[in-house]
Amino acid sequence: MKMLVIPKKAVHTGNLILVNDQYPYCSENVESSLVPVRSDSKVLLERRAAVLLSKLMGSMEGREQISAVSGWRSRTEQQDIYNQSLRDNGAAFTEQFVARSDHSEHQTGLALDMGLRKPEIDFIRPDFPYSGICQTFREKAVAYGFIERYPKGKEAITGIAHEPWHFRYVGAPHAAIMTELGLTLEEYHAFLKQYPNGEKRFLYRTRNQNIEVAYVRAAAGADTEFEIKDDFPYSVSGNNTDGFVLTEWRNDNDKG
């Protein structure tokens, strides 16, 4: 066994952070980890998300038909978009489709809006239907760690209207788990609290791996310490609220 010591600020970092109207984005220096989604694009994403998006697009040869419309936005840009939408579209529309600054996933570098390539693309609501190349992207996205973030029927939970074009990188195996269980990110974090580390784990099986996921409550006002087995690959992500998600990968022949 080995002891992990997770800094208290880390609760606000990681692929699984929850950013919505209730929980603002609190991290700093995200810009140092941003890269263009492709060499000729001004759209930026967090490096790992950008790499996997590139692999996803390459797997379906869809670069000529669909493209990333929007990725990372600074706090200032998000506020400008919000204010412009208020002027152009009014409060009712804006509250449905545009998050306030510091409450937008786009500030994390983990979210992107996709759209069909057209002479004119709606920046706020790009066309991305549930058919053709767009649906192919949507179905393949899960294997690369992306989820459709704001599905129809979940508006009361997410606080955002249905957005078929908005995708969020959460990584593996979490994209697959959320998709199979039909959970939004809000619901997933609530679900994982049924599996407190040290008591029980959520078990997810792939073809050749057993993956264990658990919730770790953050220590009050201090770094969080907990033990893990030192011979298994693992990851830890903050949830941006009150704790962390611990994920451990084990091969079929691993014991314990």
Secondary structure, 3 states (H helix, E strand, C coil): CEEEEECHHHHHCCCCCCCCCCCCCCCCCHHHHEEECCCCCCCEEEHHHHHHHHHHHHHHCCCCCEEEEECCCCHHHHHHHHHHHHHHHCHHHHHHHCCCCCCCHHHHCCEEEEEECCCCCCCCCCCCCCCHHHHHHHHHHHHHCEEEEECCCCHHHHCCCCEEEEEEECCCCHHHHHHHHCCCHHHHHHHHCCCECCCCCEEEECCCEEEEEEEEECCCCCCEEEEECCCCCEEEEECCCCEEEEEEEEECCCCC
